[in-house]
Amino acid sequence: MSKYKVKVKIEFVECDDQDMHAPLEKNDGSFEMIIDGNDAISIDKSEKAVLATAYPSIRETLSKHLEQMSKKNP
């Protein structure tokens, strides 16, 4: 049986955009959320933002993967 690599990349990038306290899917399939500077220096608030942003990405990736797997193995 095949093996599969699972890759995750999380970035914090300084920007001047408006705060966006809900994940938004971008055209490339990635998700992002914009938090203010005070949240960015708080480990609890940063962790919450990372988890909230990662969750829809995880769900979408799993959905696509399992759909592809079901087509391979009917």
Protein Blocks (a to p, Z undefined) as FASTA:
>chain_A
ZZddddddddddddfbdcdfbdcddfkopacddddfklmmpmklmmmmmmmmmmmmmmmm
mmmmmmmmmmmmZZ
